[in-house]
Amino acid sequence: MRYDKQHKTAIRQRILDMATLRFRSEGIAAVGIANLMADLGLTHGGFYWHFKDKEDLVAQACQQAMQSIDQQWQQQMQLAAPGGKRLSVAQHYLSIQHRDFPDTGCVAAALAGELCRHTPATREAFTASLQQQLATLDSAARQDGSPSETALTPGTQLSLMVGAMLLARAVTDPVLSSQLLAEAEALVAHHSGSAPD
């Protein structure tokens, strides 16, 4: 049976959506093509109508997930009070909700340790998406208008948020986990001239 282009596009998107969830939740190495396709009620062989190989899927899934996070940041910035855009992004990122649901969260916090061992093409896709997130944080800083000598650079803020989230997910002590997130948020607030809620 031959399917039209719209059907093929919809199937491809279903595979991408499932992969973005499962890679972040289980890790890239733990997700096989056969079980991913089986979960969708599709055949293993059908995967290759949509993606060259697993590495191609990893690159595209990471891009899609990171674009989604960047869109969330843009929404947070629109809702933020004047001068509070960077802090609003940090509060959204460093939330308990984000910590407890890695399958819908940041690719860097969930997968950077694995991605550093993937192909240059996959890492380039990750790099391009990360650069877009840095540009979003830079835009937030410019809109906040804080003096550059006191503000965190976009790279420092992103590294702080990702590191805090990574550690908060890894520890077994819930008090320590929350403290790590709160301290990172307080540091962003201090360097952006905003007070946390």
RORO-44013 format. One record per atom (N, C-alpha, C, O, CB): residue in one letter; x, y negated, z. Coordinates in steps of 0.001 Angstrom, whole numbers, padded with zeros to 6 digits, always signed. Each point is the difference from the previous one (the first is absolute). Glycine has a CB too. Layout:
N
aXYZ;...
This chain:
197
m+000841+001189+000000;m-000841-001189+000000;m+000882-001246+000000;m+000946-000086+000783;m-002783+001331+000439;r+001543-002199-002078;r+000741-001250-000059;r-000741-001075+000800;r-001225-000107-000065;r+002169+000733-002206;y-000183-001414+003021;y-000601-001054+000801;y+000361-001357-000590;y+001048-000160-000626;y-000950+001613+002687;d-000977-002423-001854;d+000291-001335-000519;d+001036-000692+000879;d+000329+000464+001092;d-002652-000617-002053;k+002821-000959+000459;k+001071-000727+000682;k-000437-000478+001380;k+000799+000009+000936;k+000087-000720-003157;q-002133+000299+002359;q-000502-000483+001284;q+000030+001110+001051;q+000358-000238+001154;q-001816-001417-002359;h+001079+002875+000794;h+000036+001141+000920;h+001446+000295+000412;h+000279+000245+001173;h-002369+000715-002240;k+002989-000987+000110;k+001407+000270+000294;k+000560-001051+000965;k+000748+000332+000919;k-000480+000745-003189;t-000630-002332+002058;t+000453-001080+000884;t-000531+000190+001412;t+000718-000229+000974;t-000629-001324-002932;a-001347+001971+002071;a-000607+000218+001320;a+000692+001151+000731;a+000245-000090+001203;a-002448-000768-002075;i+002519+001941+000153;i+000695+001138+000618;i+001388-000422+000468;i+000423+000338+001106;i-001705+001270-002567;r+001979-002343+000614;r+001340-000474+000352;r-000048-000852+001268;r+000868+000114+000866;r-000210-000071-003297;q-001683-000900+002534;q-000123-000859+001185;q-000306+000830+001243;q+000497-000308+001083;q-001290-001582-002538;r-000007+002923+001316;r-000277+000889+001147;r+001289+000652+000500;r+000227+000095+001206;r-002548+000348-002098;i+003154+000002-000036;i+001277+000621+000384;i+000878-001020+000724;i+000578+000301+001044;i-000715+001281-003019;l+000232-002784+001418;l+000803-001057+000623;l-000505-000342+001397;l+000788-000125+000937;l-000291-000786-003205;d-001807+000761+002402;d-000580-000354+001298;d+000287+001067+001051;d+000372-000318+001130;d-002169-000954-002314;m+001624+002529+000812;m+000271+001090+000939;m+001485+000048+000349;m+000365+000207+001157;m-002304+001095-002095;a+002790-001493-000060;a+001439+000036+000241;a+000445-001123+000939;a+000828+000226+000882;a-000518+000799-003144;t-000853-002230+002081;t+000398-001105+000875;t-000359+000300+001454;t+000758-000334+000910;t-001068-001277-002814;l-000834+002234+002119;l-000402+000382+001357;l+000889+001112+000560;l+000518-000102+001112;l-002871-000561-001662;r+002518+001709-000230;r+000717+001172+000508;r+001493-000239+000163;r+000592+000489+000962;r-002303+000918-002044;f+002330-002137+000180;f+001429-000285+000158;f+000248-000770+001289;f+000918+000327+000751;f-000631-000355-003248;r-001102-000993+002758;r+000189-000800+001216;r-000339+000784+001256;r+000615-000203+001047;r-001127-001839-002364;s-000448+002924+001220;s-000426+000769+001165;s+000935+001170+000311;s+000342+000239+001157;s-002678-000893-001683;e+002746+001384-000526;e+000750+001244+000193;e+001463-000099-000377;e+000801+000836+000418;e-002892+000353-000832;g+002458-002193-000367;g+001347-000093-000535;g+000019+000539-001427;g-000804+000858-000363;g+001786-000629+002681;i-000060-000740-003111;i+000058+000369-001410;i+000330+001478-000178;i-000650+000694-000782;i+001352-003026+000234;a+000305+002814+001272;a+000462+001380-000179;a-001082+001017+000356;a-000028+001094-000563;a+002350-001859+001057;a-003203+000419+000424;a-001017+000950+000478;a-001169+000156-000970;a-000791+000934+000128;a+001433-001535+002191;v-000752-000297-003278;v-001138+000027-000923;v+000444+000620-001323;v+000839-000556-000709;v-001858-001501+001805;g+000444+003214-001415;g+000285+000651-001270;g-001053-000339-001037;g-001144-000306+000337;g+002284+002149+000882;i-000753-001788-002464;i-000939-000303-001088;i-001171+000979+000007;i-001152-000398-000176;i+003043-000536-001196;a-001588+002221+001577;a-001062+001011-000041;a-001057-000255+001067;a-001195+000044-000291;a+002843+001610-000597;n-001215-001922+002137;n-001009-000207+001055;n-000681-001353-000129;n-001165-000135+000374;n+002489+001606+001138;l-000629-002477-002031;l-000626-001296-000244;l-001137+000142-001010;l-001105-000500+000215;l+003284-000663+000293;m-001893+001846-001602;m-001014+000188-001040;m-001142+000889+000493;m-001164-000250-000312;m+002939-000030-001439;a-001444+001311+002516;a-001036+000888+000539;a-000950-000771+000908;a-001209+000228-000025;a+002795+001713-000111;d-001035-002860+000944;d-000842-000816+000877;d-000994-000842-000779;d-001063-000353+000512;d+002916+000298+001128;l-001509-000266-002872;l-000870-000798-000860;l-000897+000857-000885;l-000803-000519-000774;l+002532-001255+000797;g-001583+003100+000099;g-000781+000901-000839;g+000478+000021-001443;g-000775+000263-000920;g-001151-000675+002405;l+003223+000131-001675;l+000589-000047-001329;l+001091+001057-000133;l+000491+000525+001000;l-001014-002980-001157;t+000892+002759-001065;t+001032+001018-000219;t+001389-000611+000069;t+000200-001179-000294;t-001791+002480-001129;h+002539-000473+001818;h+001397-000417+000085;h+000489-000501-001361;h+000644-001045-000090;h-000248+002713+001945;g-000707-000917-002905;g+000433-000382-001346;g-000568-001321-000465;g+000629-000705-000789;g-000443+003087+000281;g-001385-002732+000995;g-000625-001257-000397;g+000760-001229+000472;g-000155-001087-000557;g-002000+002262+000608;f+002974-000999+000976;f+000796-001115+000527;f+000850-000641-001093;f+000148-001220-000051;f-000098+002342+002289;y+000501-000287-003105;y+000963-000477-000993;y-000648-000737-001174;y+000702-000504-000878;y+000744+002402+001529;w-002770-001962-000672;w-000697-000871-000952;w+000073-001456+000462;w-000203-000922-000789;w-001348+002817+000166;h+001844-002087+001907;h-000066-001335+000595;h+001351-000553+000445;h+000218-001211-000035;h-002491+001790+000759;f+003172+000297-000309;f+001299-000421+000516;f+001093+000893-000561;f-000210+001187-000246;f-000866-002050+002348;k+002247+000271-002301;k+001123+000742-000566;k+000453+001114+000944;k+000268+001123-000428;k+000449-003185-000814;d-000638+001733+002531;d+000419+000953+001025;d-000340-000595+001370;d-000599-001072+000084;d+002477+001992-001570;k-001500-000233+002539;k-000319-000485+001347;k+000680-001339+000265;k-000580-000870+000651;k+000328+003241+000147;e+001452-002542-001284;e+000729-001245+000233;e-000734-001195-000612;e-000034-001081+000587;e+002186+002375-000553;d-002731-001095-001201;d-000811-001031-000645;d-001202-000343+000884;d-000337-001172+000167;d+001069+001985-002455;l-001369+000200+002845;l-001136-000215+000896;l+000425-000758+001247;l-000696-000919+000434;l-000366+003013-001291;v+002200-001719+001439;v+000496-000672+001208;v+000198-001487-000281;v-000443-000844+000778;v+001575+002973-000011;a-000473-002447-001867;a+000265-001403-000336;a-001297-000783-000157;a-000134-001101+000534;a+002258+001789-001664;q-003075-000120+000398;q-001250-000718-000255;q-000878-000085+001252;q-000677-001003+000221;q+000782+001768-002601;a-000089+000283+003191;a-000780-000018+001243;a+000550-001053+000959;a-000764-000716+000648;a+000225+003162-000936;c+001855-002537+000376;c+000603-001008+000873;c-000331-001402-000478;c-000330-000872+000804;c+002178+002459-000259;q-001762-001809-001850;q-000348-001316-000541;q-001445-000365+000315;q-000287-001118+000428;q+001958+001452-002255;q-002572+000612+001614;q-001418-000278+000249;q-000238-000322+001468;q-000708-000953+000325;q+000079+002470-002216;a+001226-000716+002782;a-000204-000213+001435;a+000580-001331+000450;a-000609-000702+000808;a+000658+003169-000456;m+001117-002819-000865;m+000632-001256+000408;m-000750-001208-000551;m-000069-001038+000659;m+002273+002211-000573;q-002760-001050-001275;q-000822-001086-000539;q-001248-000203+000847;q-000445-001129+000203;q+001300+001623-002508;s-001414+000602+002797;s-001181-000083+000863;s+000329-000733+001299;s-000772-000846+000452;s-000100+002989-001443;i+002022-001815+001592;i+000418-000675+001232;i+000229-001493-000269;i-000400-000848+000798;i+001462+002994+000043;d-000419-002456-001965;d+000254-001397-000338;d-001317-000764-000167;d-000102-001156+000410;d+002261+001823-001530;q-003155-000031+000526;q-001320-000642-000134;q-000630-000251+001369;q-000639-001030+000215;q+000329+002154-002443;q+000493-000179+003150;q-000508-000202+001362;q+000684-001207+000648;q-000644-000794+000686;q+000184+003273-000474;w+001765-002608-000435;w+000720-001148+000555;w-000528-001301-000585;w-000167-000987+000717;w+002202+002415-000399;q-002295-001429-001613;q-000534-001207-000634;q-001346-000380+000622;q-000280-001179+000217;q+001473+001769-002365;q-002018+000414+002430;q-001293-000263+000631;q+000193-000563+001402;q-000695-000938+000391;q-000344+002783-001740;q+001976-001280+002111;q+000286-000502+001343;q+000447-001458-000057;q-000402-000812+000833;q+001035+003132-000094;m+000184-002640-001711;m+000483-001374-000142;m-001143-000966-000284;m-000007-001120+000509;m+002190+002003-001339;q-003154-000454+000016;q-001143-000863-000314;q-000858-000260+001232;q-000586-001074+000141;q+000591+001961-002476;l-000077+000102+003226;l-000830-000128+001196;l+000705-000726+001142;l-000643-000435+000955;l-000494+002523-001631;a+002456-002217+000577;a+000792-000539+001109;a-000231-001496+000195;a-000311-000732-000940;a+002021+002491+000507;a-001547-002184+001676;a-000042-001435+000316;a+001231-000675-000593;a+001015+000658-000232;a-002315-000220+002373;p+001223-001738-002389;p+001168-000712-000521;p+001218+000230+000891;p-000086-000083+001225;p-001427-001652-002232;g+002631+002020+000381;g+001236+000254+000736;g+000112+001402+000571;g+000995+000316+000653;g-000982-002695-000121;g-001011+003231-000761;g+000018+001325+000608;g+000006+001157-000985;g-000388+001114+000351;g-000781-002132+001519;k+001603+000769-003091;k-000073+001048-001023;k+000975+001156+000273;k-000386+001166-000092;k-000302-002921-001555;r+001929+001444+001976;r+000962+001078+000286;r-000419+000800+001222;r+000112+001225+000022;r+001714-002599-001031;l-002308+000673+002024;l-000440+000700+001206;l-001211+000866-000297;l-000101+001106+000530;l+000987-002971+000884;s-001795+001400-002234;s-001181+000785-000356;s+000395+001294-000699;s-000556+001059+000290;s-000775-003170-000486;v+002298+002029-000733;v+000494+001203-000678;v+000621+000945+001029;v-000251+001204-000027;v+000670-002517-002107;a+000392+000762+003042;a+000660+000831+001018;a-001017+000672+000912;a+000142+001179+000324;a+001845-002697-000399;q-003003+000788+000489;q-001025+000580+000876;q-000740+001136-000699;q-000287+001032+000606;q+000028-003249+000540;h-000043+002019-002415;h-000665+001045-000779;h+000898+001232-000113;h-000443+001132+000198;h-000828-002888-001491;y+002527+001511+000974;y+000955+001093-000201;y+000293+000737+001308;y+000035+001230+000020;y+000977-002508-001926;l-000806+000550+002977;l+000433+000577+001278;l-001168+000440+000882;l+000139+000095+001219;l+001876-001539-001349;s-003140+001706-000475;s-001199+000392+000751;s+000027+001480+000390;s+000695+000811-000612;s-001978-002584-000602;i+000514+002094+002239;i-000163+001395+000426;i-000665+000803-001115;i+000331+001167-000209;i-000505-001882+002633;q-000751+000098-003129;q-000681+000653-001131;q+001013+000464-001036;q-000051+001140-000461;q-001985-002563+000845;h+002961+000529-000751;h+001024+000354-000988;h+000901+001105+000544;h+000340+000938-000720;h-000398-003283-000208;r+000437+002235+002179;r+000856+001031+000610;r-000661+001375-000055;r+000651+000997-000312;r+000332-002738+001826;d-002271+001787-001210;d-000686+001284+000153;d-000481+000611-001311;d-000406+001161-000024;d-000280-001940+002247;f+000726+000023-003305;f-000460+000519-001289;f+001058-000237-001083;f-000193-000838-000880;f-002205+000413+001559;p+003508+001154-000618;p+001065-000199-000990;p-000416+000364-001423;p+000593-000491-000960;p+001026+000941+002767;d-002626+000398-001951;d-000416+000421-001344;d-000571-001141-000828;d-000073+000112-001223;d-000379+002131+002152;t+000044-003337-000294;t-000504-001155-000750;t+000887-001230+000193;t-000372-001110-000382;t-001949+002019+000617;g+003487-000704+000355;g+000846-001136+000355;g+001219-000186-000881;g+000028+000399-001164;g-000805-000072+003439;c+001772-000940-001684;c+001207-000427-000688;c+000853+001178-000471;c+000310+000907+000772;c-000349-002974+000603;v+000407+002034-002641;v+000857+001032-000580;v+001389-000045+000633;v+000583+001045+000291;v-001871-001175-002453;a+001816-001064+002375;a+001350-000122+000547;a+000097+000657+001378;a+000955+000729+000269;a-000646-002864-001558;a-001281+001888+002157;a+000026+000589+001338;a-000219+001505-000029;a+000506+000716+000864;a-001338-002870+000037;a+000088+002639-001880;a-000303+001429-000079;a+001034+000791-000785;a+000259+001160+000320;a-002642-001752-000158;l+002990-000024-001199;l+000755+000811-000959;l+001397-000491-000347;l+000697+000677-000756;l-002858-000087-000129;a+002604-001731+001396;a+001303-000529-000423;a+001128+001000+000247;a+000925+000098-000806;a-001753-002404+001292;g+000759+003041+000611;g+001032+001001+000294;g+000094+001076-001060;g+001085+000515-000269;g-001445-000950+002661;e-000760+000778-002995;e+000000+000982-001081;e+000352-000642-001340;e+000736+000579-000799;e-002449+000747+002048;l+001190-002508-001487;l+000188-000642-001301;l+001468-000289-000304;l+000393-000022-001167;l-002654-000978+001414;c+003065+000781+000772;c+001415-000304-000246;c+000728+001178-000641;c+001104-000173-000517;c-001140-001391+002465;r-000561+002763-001925;r+000609+001179-000611;r-000672+000390-001315;r+000249+001087-000523;r+000368-000313+002803;h-001458-001642-002812;h-000683+000289-001261;h+000753-000621-001177;h+001040-000635+000175;h-003243+000734+001043;t+001665+000096-002403;t+000676-000435-001216;t+000078-001523-000077;t-000796-000698+000627;t-000001+002771-001780;p+001764-002590+000379;p+000080-001451-000186;p-001307-000601-000527;p-000370-001102+000403;p+002809+001370-000830;a-003140+000431-000459;a-001256-000533-000548;a-001043-000179+001098;a-000698-001013+000039;a+001194+002123-002235;t-000601-000128+003084;t-000952-000102+001111;t+000413-001125+000940;t-000847-000766+000460;t+000343+003230-000629;r+001772-002566+000452;r+000485-001051+000896;r-000162-001380-000631;r-000240-000981+000704;r+001872+002605+000288;e-001500-001704-002317;e-000229-001276-000678;e-001465-000428+000112;e-000291-001182+000180;e+002166+001709-001769;a-002793+000434+001483;a-001426-000309+000160;a-000276-000505+001416;a-000740-000965+000195;a+000148+002718-001916;f+001200-001082+002709;f-000137-000422+001393;f+000594-001395+000195;f-000595-000850+000662;f+000687+003256+000086;t+001085-002632-001331;t+000684-001289+000134;t-000835-001134-000572;t-000128-001055+000621;t+002321+002232-000742;a-002759-000963-001059;a-000825-001043-000626;a-001202-000351+000868;a-000355-001170+000141;a+001084+001973-002396;s-001351+000216+002832;s-001165-000238+000870;s+000418-000698+001285;s-000710-000873+000499;s-000421+002898-001453;l+002290-001638+001491;l+000501-000638+001216;l+000327-001467-000260;l-000261-000857+000844;l+001177+003063-000058;q-000349-002490-001943;q+000309-001387-000349;q-001274-000839-000091;q+000010-001182+000343;q+002031+001963-001582;q-003134-000177+000779;q-001273-000721-000041;q-000480-000308+001419;q-000520-001086+000254;q-000066+002215-002437;q+000754-000187+003098;q-000386-000249+001386;q+000861-001103+000618;q-000502-000828+000760;q-000244+003220-000553;l+002026-002400-000530;l+000877-001066+000494;l-000443-001355-000560;l+000038-001010+000704;l+001880+002650-000528;a-002334-001656-001432;a-000492-001244-000600;a-001270-000477+000697;a-000199-001202+000176;a+001203+001875-002375;t-001856+000258+002593;t-001222-000357+000725;t+000344-000604+001353;t-000590-001004+000400;t-000660+002841-001571;l+002203-001232+001879;l+000419-000552+001291;l+000671-001366-000178;l-000167-000887+000837;l+000455+003226+000052;d+000464-002507-001969;d+000621-001287-000279;d-001071-001065-000262;d+000115-001137+000458;d+001912+002316-001402;s-003063-000795+000206;s-001111-000918-000257;s-000685-000387+001305;s-000356-001161+000202;s+000026+002183-002475;a+000146-000045+003156;a-000618-000287+001308;a+000852-000987+000784;a-000529-000926+000615;a-000514+003215-000582;a+002351-002099-000051;a+000904-000890+000735;a-000066-001414-000566;a-000030-000970+000758;a+001545+002913-000248;r-001536-002068-001831;r-000067-001326-000615;r-001329-000682+000323;r-000036-001204+000257;r+001551+001990-002103;q-002598-000023+001834;q-001306-000578+000326;q-000086-000391+001474;q-000654-000982+000353;q-000379+002361-002169;d+001702-000599+002679;d+000013-000346+001429;d+000798-001276+000245;d-000306-000767+000913;d+000098+003199-000328;g+001230-002654-001403;g+000764-001237+000096;g+000937-000085+001182;g+000354-001105+000410;g-002212+000059-001538;s+002277+002169+001698;s+000932-000046+001124;s+001400-000359-000493;s+000362+000340-001126;s-001740+001372+002367;p+002160-002390-000419;p+001378-000312-000390;p+000793+001274-000276;p-000076+000962+000764;p-000023-003061+000608;s+000854+002103-002458;s+000703+001212-000423;s+001010+000485+001021;s+000259+001200+000084;s-000575-001926-002413;e+000901-000194+003120;e+001028+000429+000964;e-000589+000779+001175;e+000735+000707+000689;e+000612-002699-001339;t-002645+001880+000894;t-000593+000738+001117;t-000842+001188-000450;t-000349+000856+000812;t+000342-002971+000469;a-000319+002173-002559;a-000896+001049-000494;a+000767+001280-000312;a+001168-000031-000386;a-002680-001728-000552;l+000828+002875+001115;l+000547+001271-000455;l-000013+000012-001523;l-000959-000471-000611;l+000164+001663+002712;t+001832-000668-002712;t-000029+000168-001449;t-001010+001097-000322;t-000301+000822+000866;t+002735-001571-001113;p-002965+000784-000981;p-000929+001068-000359;p+000591+001394+000226;p-000687+000900+000484;p-000318-002441-002160;g+002284+001713+001323;g+000638+001303+000196;g+000108+000387+001455;g-000180+001166+000354;g+001437-001551-002421;t-000962-000591+002919;t+000095+000274+001438;t-001370+000349+000570;t-000130+000935+000790;t+002095-002497-000613;q-002985+000809-000578;q-001343+000294+000505;q-000461+001382-000444;q-000539+000765+000800;q+000004-003211-000832;l+000746+002766-001244;l-000431+001306-000490;l+000760+001118+000702;l-000596+000998+000405;l+000034-002019-002625;s+001871+000860+002367;s+000803+001015+000683;s-000453+000183+001449;s-000075+001124+000497;s+002014-001687-001988;l-002235-000535+002154;l-000482+000047+001381;l-001322+000753+000088;l-000169+000860+000864;l+001329-003033-000390;m-002093+001854-001360;m-001312+000645+000041;m+000100+001487-000313;m-000586+000825+000700;m-000467-002987-001368;v+001799+002509-000391;v+000129+001410-000389;v+000702+000786+001098;v-000435+001097+000351;v+000507-001749-002780;g+001009+000102+002976;g+000735+000692+001062;g-000842+000218+001243;g+000026+001077+000595;g+002054-002074-001473;a-002828-000027+001269;a-000864+000128+001177;a-001071+001052-000226;a-000296+000793+000893;a+000717-003190-000325;m-001008+002407-001773;m-001049+000981-000298;m+000572+001410-000018;m-000614+000929+000525;m-000628-002653-001854;l+002397+001882+000735;l+000648+001313-000064;l+000262+000544+001400;l-000298+001162+000278;l+001353-001794-002466;l-000508-000185+003060;l+000293+000437+001372;l-001285+000219+000797;l-000100+000959+000767;l+002276-002212-000851;a-003158+000369-000094;a-001264+000135+000738;a-000706+001308-000336;a-000663+000587+000855;a+000443-003078-000825;r+000359+002949-001274;r-000604+001277-000390;r+000799+001191+000502;r-000558+001074+000222;r-000373-002188-002231;a+002223+000933+002187;a+000875+001125+000340;a+000004+000348+001488;a+000174+001164+000361;a+001223-001819-002285;v-001587-000338+002784;v+000108+000266+001443;v-001265+000686+000525;v-001078-000124-000580;v+002593-001878+000829;t-001356+002724+000860;t-001141+000705+000604;t-000669-000809+001105;t-001111+000329+000416;t+002233+001818-000962;d-000471-003187+001022;d-000532-000827+001085;d-000904-001083-000589;d+000492-000895-000687;d+001568+001340+002111;p-003388-000386-001169;p-000902-000985-000604;p+000253-001427+000472;p-000223-000951-000749;p-001453+002750+000574;v+002138-001954+001405;v+000289-001345+000504;v+001199-000585-000741;v-000029-001155-000425;v-000902+001768+002694;l+001974+000182-002420;l+001174-000445-000734;l-000354-000298-001462;l+000472-000984-000570;l+000991+002342+002109;s-002278-000520-002125;s-000405-000194-001383;s-000682-001355-000185;s+000344-000756-000908;s-000594+003240+000650;s-000702-002778+001110;s-000708-001289-000078;s+000935-001169+000290;s-000116-001067-000601;s-001998+002214+001296;q+003039-000930+000232;q+000958-001052+000352;q+000897-000353-001191;q+000278-001173-000246;q-000313+001968+002634;l+000477+000206-003110;l+000849-000241-001174;l-000729-000869-001033;l+000589-000916-000574;l+000566+003127+000965;l-002421-001920-000617;l-000788-000789-000949;l-000220-001422+000519;l+000127-000969-000749;l-001262+003072-000039;a+000805-002217+002072;a-000282-001314+000588;a+001242-000887+000002;a-000090-001202-000251;a-001681+002248+001680;e+002927-000455-001146;e+001227-000801+000035;e+000390-000486-001394;e+000480-001121-000160;e+000278+002420+002162;a-000964-000464-002993;a+000279-000428-001377;a-000936-001139-000401;a+000426-000972-000624;a+000360+003301+000040;e-002057-002204+000946;e-000961-001065-000299;e+000382-001297+000701;e-000078-001078-000589;e-001717+002798+000302;a+002208-001613+001546;a+000380-001194+000763;a+001208-000684-000625;a+000092-001228+000009;a-000999+002279+002077;l+001825-000274-002624;l+001175-000586-000637;l-000383-000750-001273;l+000519-001084-000265;l+000894+002921+001221;v-002313-001265-001736;v-000487-000708-001192;v-000701-001284+000418;v+000209-001049-000610;v-000470+003232-000636;a-000569-002108+002280;a-000715-001188+000479;a+000979-001083+000439;a-000175-001175-000323;a-001742+002625+001047;h+002937-001051+000006;h+000990-000962+000501;h+000711-000710-001154;h+000192-001215+000029;h+000130+002635+002021;h+000058-000659-003046;h+000782-000571-001103;h-000864-000664-001065;h+000522-000645-000909;h+001182+002384+001332;s-003023-001585-000317;s-000868-000689-000956;s-000697-001195+000640;s-000741-000728-000661;s+000399+002889-000543;g+000588-002353+002492;g-000623-001124+000697;g-001464+000195+000288;g-000727-000961+000251;g+002361-000469-001329;s-002085+002715+001041;s-001410+000305+000274;s-000107+000765+001299;s+000944+000663+000429;s-001471-000618-002883;a-000633-000146+003074;a-000241+000766+001215;a-000851+001212-000349;a-001017-000141-000679;a+001176-001942+002118;p+000247+003302-000977;p-000833+001164-000266;p-001348-000110+000666;p-000135-000636+001045;p+002174+001998-001254;d-003069-000725-000409;d-001348-000022+000574;d-000023+000775+001316;d-001047+000099+000640;d+000040-000278-002951;
